[in-house]
Amino acid sequence: MSESDHDELTRRTAQRLFGKPKRGEGAYALWRDFNPELAREFSRFYVGRLYARETISQKQRELCAVAALTVLNFQEELAIHAGAALNCGATPQEVPKSCSRWPPTGAHRAPWKGLRTLKRVLEERGQWKPAD
């Protein structure tokens, strides 16, 4: 793959997962403030190589990320990947399911914090509907 093809794949994958970039926001913008070349290489590796793989679907990959970030109690990253899961076709019902399967193995507190973060993401997107 040519360098320009790789850059285009990185851009398309990032937009699919995280939406249209907002100038000056997000991890890429922060990396870029410190080191533009490093930001580009990180983005090309993570987004253009790892996230762009088709071994499993983007939806499956993002639901796995939601589960892992829930257990790790990384709330800011969880919000980003919950949005990415929804952008890739996960339903508002599937995202919290991937988070709530982990209490026995990951820690009992983290899933509840994760559910609060997921609720906030769904509310911000206008997709929050409490269970009956």
GROMACS elastic network, one bead per residue, 0.5 to 0.9 nm:
[ bonds ]
;  ai    aj funct       b0    kb
    1     4     6  0.82181   500
    1     5     6  0.60604   500
    1     6     6  0.63079   500
    2     5     6  0.50873   500
    2     6     6  0.61662   500
    2     7     6  0.86026   500
    3     6     6  0.50542   500
    3     7     6  0.61731   500
    3     8     6  0.86447   500
    4     8     6  0.61717   500
    4     9     6  0.86292   500
    5     8     6  0.50576   500
    5     9     6  0.61587   500
    5    10     6  0.85524   500
    6     9     6  0.50728   500
    6    10     6  0.60996   500
    6    11     6  0.85838   500
    6    44     6  0.72449   500
    6    48     6  0.64488   500
    6    49     6  0.83822   500
    7    10     6  0.50492   500
    7    11     6  0.61728   500
    7    12     6  0.86663   500
    7    44     6  0.67520   500
    7    48     6  0.72295   500
    8    11     6  0.50457   500
    8    12     6  0.61146   500
    8    13     6  0.84846   500
    8    48     6  0.84433   500
    9    12     6  0.51694   500
    9    13     6  0.59743   500
    9    14     6  0.84215   500
    9    44     6  0.86547   500
    9    47     6  0.84097   500
    9    48     6  0.57891   500
    9    49     6  0.86946   500
    9    52     6  0.74117   500
   10    13     6  0.52336   500
   10    14     6  0.60262   500
   10    15     6  0.85242   500
   10    43     6  0.71108   500
   10    44     6  0.57646   500
   10    45     6  0.84530   500
   10    46     6  0.86167   500
   10    47     6  0.54780   500
   10    49     6  0.76848   500
   10    51     6  0.86833   500
   10    52     6  0.74369   500
   11    14     6  0.52193   500
   11    15     6  0.61260   500
   11    16     6  0.85906   500
   11    43     6  0.89503   500
   11    44     6  0.87108   500
   11    47     6  0.81582   500
   11    48     6  0.76595   500
   12    15     6  0.51777   500
   12    16     6  0.61182   500
   12    17     6  0.86563   500
   12    48     6  0.87094   500
   13    16     6  0.51001   500
   13    17     6  0.61677   500
   13    18     6  0.83971   500
   13    47     6  0.64486   500
   13    48     6  0.68283   500
   13    51     6  0.71897   500
   13    52     6  0.60456   500
   14    17     6  0.52296   500
   14    18     6  0.56879   500
   14    19     6  0.71165   500
   14    20     6  0.82837   500
   14    21     6  0.83263   500
   14    43     6  0.86404   500
   14    47     6  0.62244   500
   14    48     6  0.80404   500
   14    51     6  0.84504   500
   14    52     6  0.88143   500
   15    18     6  0.53549   500
   15    20     6  0.53497   500
   15    21     6  0.69476   500
   16    19     6  0.57550   500
   16    20     6  0.81339   500
   16    84     6  0.77545   500
   16    87     6  0.67766   500
   16    88     6  0.71855   500
   17    51     6  0.88590   500
   17    58     6  0.82087   500
   17    62     6  0.87818   500
   17    81     6  0.80904   500
   17    83     6  0.77465   500
   17    85     6  0.73686   500
   17    86     6  0.86276   500
   17    87     6  0.59628   500
   17    88     6  0.65853   500
   18    21     6  0.74853   500
   18    80     6  0.72829   500
   18    81     6  0.80692   500
   18    83     6  0.70189   500
   18    84     6  0.54333   500
   18    87     6  0.74050   500
   19    22     6  0.87234   500
   19    83     6  0.89306   500
   19    84     6  0.80636   500
   19    87     6  0.77526   500
   21    24     6  0.87126   500
   21    25     6  0.77792   500
   21    26     6  0.84722   500
   22    25     6  0.56206   500
   22    26     6  0.78696   500
   23    26     6  0.86195   500
   23    29     6  0.74792   500
   24    28     6  0.85103   500
   24    29     6  0.51943   500
   24    30     6  0.75638   500
   24    33     6  0.88506   500
   25    28     6  0.75893   500
   25    29     6  0.55364   500
   25    30     6  0.73222   500
   26    29     6  0.54887   500
   26    30     6  0.65023   500
   26    31     6  0.88713   500
   27    30     6  0.51274   500
   27    31     6  0.61555   500
   27    32     6  0.84486   500
   27    39     6  0.87158   500
   28    31     6  0.51450   500
   28    32     6  0.59699   500
   28    33     6  0.86229   500
   28    36     6  0.89791   500
   28    39     6  0.59486   500
   28    40     6  0.80077   500
   28    42     6  0.83599   500
   28    43     6  0.71016   500
   29    33     6  0.62160   500
   29    34     6  0.89330   500
   29    36     6  0.87873   500
   29    39     6  0.78911   500
   30    33     6  0.51740   500
   30    34     6  0.68382   500
   30    35     6  0.87979   500
   30    39     6  0.83126   500
   31    34     6  0.53962   500
   31    35     6  0.59562   500
   31    36     6  0.68047   500
   31    38     6  0.71714   500
   31    39     6  0.50060   500
   31    40     6  0.86521   500
   31    42     6  0.87554   500
   32    35     6  0.50253   500
   32    37     6  0.74629   500
   32    38     6  0.73882   500
   32    39     6  0.51018   500
   32    40     6  0.77025   500
   33    36     6  0.66579   500
   33    39     6  0.86303   500
   34    38     6  0.85142   500
   34    39     6  0.83459   500
   35    38     6  0.53818   500
   35    39     6  0.61954   500
   35    40     6  0.87578   500
   36    39     6  0.50479   500
   36    40     6  0.62326   500
   36    41     6  0.87343   500
   37    40     6  0.51025   500
   37    41     6  0.62664   500
   37    42     6  0.86332   500
   38    41     6  0.50702   500
   38    42     6  0.60370   500
   38    43     6  0.84290   500
   39    42     6  0.51886   500
   39    43     6  0.60509   500
   39    44     6  0.84916   500
   40    43     6  0.51388   500
   40    44     6  0.60203   500
   40    45     6  0.85414   500
   41    44     6  0.50428   500
   41    45     6  0.60444   500
   41    46     6  0.84962   500
   42    45     6  0.51720   500
   42    46     6  0.59332   500
   42    47     6  0.79602   500
   43    46     6  0.53660   500
   43    47     6  0.53654   500
   43    48     6  0.67134   500
   43    49     6  0.88224   500
   44    47     6  0.56289   500
   44    49     6  0.64946   500
   44    50     6  0.88722   500
   45    48     6  0.54767   500
   45    50     6  0.65040   500
   45    51     6  0.86140   500
   46    49     6  0.57103   500
   46    50     6  0.50324   500
   46    51     6  0.61158   500
   46    52     6  0.84225   500
   47    50     6  0.58047   500
   47    52     6  0.61556   500
   48    51     6  0.63137   500
   48    52     6  0.54536   500
   48    53     6  0.82685   500
   49    52     6  0.55214   500
   49    53     6  0.64616   500
   50    53     6  0.56914   500
   51    54     6  0.83846   500
   51    58     6  0.73942   500
   51    61     6  0.80016   500
   52    58     6  0.78778   500
   53    56     6  0.74830   500
   53    57     6  0.82470   500
   53    58     6  0.82176   500
   54    57     6  0.59064   500
   54    58     6  0.74133   500
   56    59     6  0.81787   500
   56    60     6  0.63055   500
   56    61     6  0.65625   500
   57    60     6  0.51680   500
   57    61     6  0.62027   500
   57    62     6  0.85901   500
   57    88     6  0.86968   500
   58    61     6  0.50026   500
   58    62     6  0.60461   500
   58    63     6  0.85336   500
   58    84     6  0.87589   500
   58    85     6  0.76131   500
   58    88     6  0.61602   500
   58    89     6  0.86600   500
   59    62     6  0.52218   500
   59    63     6  0.61784   500
   59    64     6  0.86489   500
   59    84     6  0.81870   500
   59    85     6  0.55025   500
   59    86     6  0.78871   500
   59    87     6  0.83202   500
   59    88     6  0.50702   500
   59    89     6  0.61575   500
   59    90     6  0.60105   500
   60    63     6  0.51279   500
   60    64     6  0.62298   500
   60    65     6  0.86406   500
   60    85     6  0.80385   500
   60    88     6  0.88792   500
   60    90     6  0.84112   500
   61    64     6  0.51588   500
   61    65     6  0.62783   500
   61    66     6  0.87500   500
   61    85     6  0.81353   500
   62    66     6  0.61336   500
   62    67     6  0.86232   500
   62    81     6  0.61314   500
   62    82     6  0.73097   500
   62    84     6  0.65609   500
   62    86     6  0.86880   500
   62    88     6  0.79975   500
   62    90     6  0.86627   500
   63    67     6  0.62949   500
   63    68     6  0.86973   500
   63    81     6  0.80475   500
   63    82     6  0.76673   500
   63    85     6  0.60917   500
   63    90     6  0.78156   500
   63    94     6  0.81043   500
   63    95     6  0.64541   500
   63    98     6  0.60079   500
   63    99     6  0.82124   500
   64    67     6  0.50996   500
   64    68     6  0.61989   500
   64    69     6  0.85463   500
   64    98     6  0.72214   500
   64    99     6  0.88398   500
   65    68     6  0.51085   500
   65    69     6  0.59329   500
   65    70     6  0.83268   500
   65    78     6  0.77763   500
   65    81     6  0.66192   500
   65    82     6  0.83626   500
   65    85     6  0.87570   500
   66    69     6  0.52666   500
   66    70     6  0.60033   500
   66    71     6  0.87257   500
   66    77     6  0.86754   500
   66    78     6  0.58306   500
   66    79     6  0.84889   500
   66    81     6  0.60741   500
   66    82     6  0.60653   500
   66    85     6  0.79844   500
   66    95     6  0.73592   500
   66    96     6  0.84968   500
   66    98     6  0.67329   500
   66    99     6  0.62751   500
   66   114     6  0.86096   500
   67    70     6  0.51765   500
   67    71     6  0.64540   500
   67    72     6  0.87620   500
   67    78     6  0.86558   500
   67    95     6  0.87376   500
   67    96     6  0.87903   500
   67    97     6  0.88467   500
   67    98     6  0.54117   500
   67   100     6  0.79524   500
   67   101     6  0.79057   500
   67   102     6  0.71186   500
   67   111     6  0.86800   500
   67   114     6  0.89424   500
   68    71     6  0.52716   500
   68    72     6  0.62201   500
   68    73     6  0.85495   500
   68    74     6  0.88768   500
   68    78     6  0.87392   500
   68    99     6  0.81080   500
   68   102     6  0.87420   500
   68   106     6  0.87097   500
   69    73     6  0.59088   500
   69    74     6  0.53067   500
   69    75     6  0.72640   500
   69    77     6  0.69170   500
   69    78     6  0.55099   500
   69    81     6  0.85496   500
   69    99     6  0.86108   500
   69   114     6  0.82308   500
   70    73     6  0.50102   500
   70    74     6  0.64702   500
   70    75     6  0.72741   500
   70    78     6  0.66334   500
   70    99     6  0.60438   500
   70   100     6  0.86820   500
   70   102     6  0.81973   500
   70   106     6  0.84410   500
   70   110     6  0.57824   500
   70   111     6  0.57578   500
   70   112     6  0.86939   500
   70   113     6  0.77172   500
   70   114     6  0.52325   500
   70   115     6  0.84563   500
   71    74     6  0.79354   500
   71    99     6  0.80107   500
   71   102     6  0.69293   500
   71   103     6  0.80713   500
   71   105     6  0.84793   500
   71   106     6  0.50690   500
   71   107     6  0.65569   500
   71   108     6  0.87151   500
   71   109     6  0.86538   500
   71   110     6  0.54993   500
   71   111     6  0.66726   500
   71   114     6  0.82581   500
   72    75     6  0.86074   500
   72   106     6  0.78647   500
   72   107     6  0.88176   500
   72   110     6  0.71914   500
   73    78     6  0.81607   500
   73   109     6  0.85890   500
   73   110     6  0.53456   500
   73   111     6  0.80033   500
   73   113     6  0.73482   500
   73   114     6  0.71057   500
   74    77     6  0.56420   500
   74    78     6  0.59930   500
   74    79     6  0.88124   500
   74   110     6  0.88956   500
   74   114     6  0.84363   500
   75    79     6  0.62436   500
   75    80     6  0.88021   500
   75   113     6  0.76692   500
   75   114     6  0.66915   500
   75   117     6  0.65240   500
   76    79     6  0.53171   500
   76    80     6  0.66635   500
   76    81     6  0.89783   500
   76   117     6  0.82970   500
   77    80     6  0.51013   500
   77    81     6  0.62651   500
   77    82     6  0.84652   500
   78    81     6  0.51877   500
   78    82     6  0.58141   500
   78    83     6  0.84387   500
   78   114     6  0.73319   500
   78   117     6  0.73182   500
   78   118     6  0.78098   500
   79    82     6  0.51127   500
   79    83     6  0.62456   500
   79    84     6  0.86152   500
   79   114     6  0.87130   500
   79   117     6  0.62410   500
   79   118     6  0.65945   500
   79   120     6  0.82653   500
   79   121     6  0.62447   500
   80    83     6  0.53439   500
   80    84     6  0.63078   500
   80    85     6  0.88132   500
   80   121     6  0.86521   500
   81    85     6  0.59840   500
   81    86     6  0.84818   500
   82    85     6  0.50862   500
   82    86     6  0.63379   500
   82    87     6  0.86022   500
   82    90     6  0.89782   500
   82    95     6  0.67575   500
   82    96     6  0.88770   500
   82   117     6  0.87868   500
   82   118     6  0.66522   500
   82   121     6  0.72174   500
   82   122     6  0.87935   500
   83    86     6  0.51213   500
   83    87     6  0.61126   500
   83    88     6  0.86646   500
   83   118     6  0.87037   500
   83   121     6  0.68022   500
   83   122     6  0.82633   500
   83   125     6  0.87402   500
   84    88     6  0.61883   500
   84    89     6  0.88487   500
   84    90     6  0.87744   500
   85    88     6  0.51015   500
   85    89     6  0.65559   500
   85    90     6  0.53751   500
   85    91     6  0.82172   500
   85    95     6  0.71891   500
   86    89     6  0.53172   500
   86    91     6  0.61435   500
   86    92     6  0.71164   500
   86    95     6  0.76185   500
   87    90     6  0.72004   500
   90    93     6  0.79781   500
   90    94     6  0.59853   500
   90    95     6  0.64922   500
   91    94     6  0.51116   500
   91    95     6  0.64758   500
   92    95     6  0.57407   500
   92    96     6  0.72854   500
   92   118     6  0.89328   500
   92   122     6  0.71357   500
   92   127     6  0.69277   500
   92   128     6  0.74885   500
   92   129     6  0.84985   500
   93    96     6  0.61438   500
   93    97     6  0.66057   500
   94    97     6  0.50714   500
   94    98     6  0.64139   500
   94    99     6  0.89088   500
   95    98     6  0.54390   500
   95    99     6  0.67392   500
   95   100     6  0.89584   500
   95   118     6  0.77087   500
   96   100     6  0.60034   500
   96   101     6  0.87358   500
   96   111     6  0.89149   500
   96   114     6  0.81462   500
   96   115     6  0.63367   500
   96   118     6  0.68041   500
   96   119     6  0.86007   500
   97   100     6  0.50868   500
   97   101     6  0.63300   500
   98   101     6  0.58253   500
   98   102     6  0.78231   500
   99   102     6  0.62880   500
   99   103     6  0.85778   500
   99   110     6  0.89961   500
   99   111     6  0.59937   500
   99   112     6  0.87998   500
   99   114     6  0.68249   500
   99   115     6  0.72239   500
   99   118     6  0.89891   500
  100   103     6  0.65949   500
  100   111     6  0.57763   500
  100   112     6  0.80261   500
  100   114     6  0.84609   500
  100   115     6  0.77870   500
  101   104     6  0.77672   500
  101   105     6  0.85869   500
  101   111     6  0.83939   500
  102   105     6  0.54395   500
  102   106     6  0.53945   500
  102   107     6  0.74391   500
  102   108     6  0.80612   500
  102   110     6  0.87634   500
  102   111     6  0.69869   500
  103   106     6  0.54208   500
  103   107     6  0.53582   500
  103   109     6  0.77413   500
  103   110     6  0.77039   500
  103   111     6  0.63952   500
  104   107     6  0.66643   500
  104   108     6  0.69948   500
  105   108     6  0.83727   500
  106   109     6  0.88143   500
  106   110     6  0.75871   500
  106   111     6  0.83820   500
  107   110     6  0.59923   500
  107   111     6  0.76364   500
  108   111     6  0.64383   500
  108   112     6  0.76409   500
  109   112     6  0.57059   500
  109   113     6  0.66364   500
  109   114     6  0.87663   500
  110   113     6  0.51943   500
  110   114     6  0.59994   500
  110   115     6  0.86070   500
  111   115     6  0.60227   500
  111   116     6  0.86123   500
  112   115     6  0.50027   500
  112   116     6  0.63581   500
  112   117     6  0.87145   500
  113   116     6  0.51406   500
  113   117     6  0.63860   500
  113   118     6  0.86963   500
  114   117     6  0.50505   500
  114   118     6  0.60936   500
  114   119     6  0.85107   500
  115   119     6  0.59957   500
  115   120     6  0.85520   500
  116   119     6  0.50846   500
  116   120     6  0.63172   500
  116   121     6  0.87735   500
  117   120     6  0.51103   500
  117   121     6  0.63196   500
  117   122     6  0.87288   500
  118   121     6  0.50265   500
  118   122     6  0.61696   500
  118   123     6  0.84952   500
  119   122     6  0.51179   500
  119   123     6  0.60128   500
  119   124     6  0.85461   500
  119   128     6  0.66005   500
  120   123     6  0.50083   500
  120   124     6  0.60910   500
  120   125     6  0.86091   500
  120   128     6  0.82327   500
  121   124     6  0.51889   500
  121   125     6  0.63413   500
  121   126     6  0.86879   500
  121   127     6  0.84779   500
  121   128     6  0.83261   500
  122   125     6  0.50972   500
  122   126     6  0.60840   500
  122   129     6  0.83949   500
  123   127     6  0.58575   500
  123   129     6  0.84416   500
  124   127     6  0.76546   500
  124   128     6  0.82325   500
  125   128     6  0.77052   500
  126   129     6  0.87776   500
  129   132     6  0.88930   500
